[in-house]
Amino acid sequence: MGFKRVGVLLVGVGLCLSLFSAVAFGTVSASTEALCEDHEPDYSLAGVDGLSVQYSDGCNEKTVNPLVTGGGLLTVAGLAVGLGGVLQDRSTED
């Protein structure tokens, strides 16, 4: 199986995993819901623990669903592998 086909497979699996887990479980798996009056949002990355990504808006901290993050990483890996396959095909066309 060539790199292009593996790339397409990874992109498809990554997109399906992200989409289905976001629909089934939501994109945010945990959140603090503190009431902040007169709050100007200031978004920042609060931490990364494996596939779990936490970000803060200056008042509340939210955790992205690890399945959504994993699907996104699979999609990016598929794009890289597929691009490698395209470049390999172009270099061997001669």
PyMOL commands that set and color helices and strands:
alter all, ss='L'
color gray80, all
select helices_A, chain A and resi 3-25+66-91
alter helices_A, ss='H'
color red, helices_A
select strands_A, chain A and resi 28-31+44-49+52-56+61-64
alter strands_A, ss='S'
color yellow, strands_A
deselect
rebuild
show_as cartoon
